[in-house]
Amino acid sequence: DQSEDFLAKIGQNKVLPGFEKGLMGMRVGGKRTIRIPPSLAYGDEWYKGTIPPKSHLEFECELVSIAQSPQEEFMIQLKKFGVGRAI
């Protein structure tokens, strides 16, 4: 059970296919439960010894922001890190 922000690059195979599919159509501020079947997650394989094979995954998600460019992506990450800590 974690509640951490993270950056997901859609369309670049950086996240689980089921997670990417679940994010599609979301709007900033939107919340949704994303349920991912094994076929769109880790399938028949263990993941880092913590997620067993054929597991169904469930995530409670909120879309906080959407970066349209690398510069916007950088500013989102900087805001998350803390501007005062970066200077």
N, C-alpha and C positions, 0 to 999 in steps of 0.2 A: 504494500500500500504506500504509494509515493504521490506527492503532489508537488512536482517540480515543473517549471516552465522549460520548454526546449524548442529548438528551431527545427522545423521539418521542411526539407526542400522537396516540394511535390514534383513528380515527373522525372526524378533522377535516381529512383530506386534506393533512396537513403533510409526509408522506413518500410515497415511491413506493408505488403500490397493491400491487405485488408484495412490497415490504418489509413493509408492514403485514400483508398476508396471511401472510407467513412468520413473523411474530412471534406470531400468534394461537396460543393453546394453550401457549405457553412458560410455565415457572415460574421464579421467582427462583432464580438459580444455574444454570439450564439453559443449555446450549450447543447451537448448531445452525448448520449451513451453510444459508444462504438463497440459492437460485439463482432469479434473476428473468429471465424471458423479455422480449424487447423490447416485447411487447404490454402488459406490466405495468410497464414502465420508461419509457424515453424514445422508444420507437417509431422512427419514420423521421427523427427530428431529432437534430442534434448537440447535445451538452450542454456549454456553456461551452468549446467548441473542444477538449475533451479526451476525451469519450466519443463515438465514432462512431455513426452511425445503425445501427439493428438490432443493437445490442450486447446480449449476454447478460451479466448482472451476477452476481457471486458475493460473498457476505459471510460471514465467520466471526463469529458473534454470541454474546454471553453476556448474559443478562438479569440486571442487577445489582440493580435494585429497581423497585417499582411504586408510584407515588404515587396515593393514593385521593382526594386533595383538593388544592386550590391551596396550602394551607399545607404539606402534605407535599412537594409539588413544589418549593416555595421552599426547604425544608430540604435536599432532595436537591441542588439547585443550590448552596446555601450550602456544603454539605459538599464538593462538587466544587471550588468556588472556593477554599475554605480559610477556616475561621472566623477565624483570626488575621489574615488579609488583609482581612476584611470589617469588622473592628472599628477 
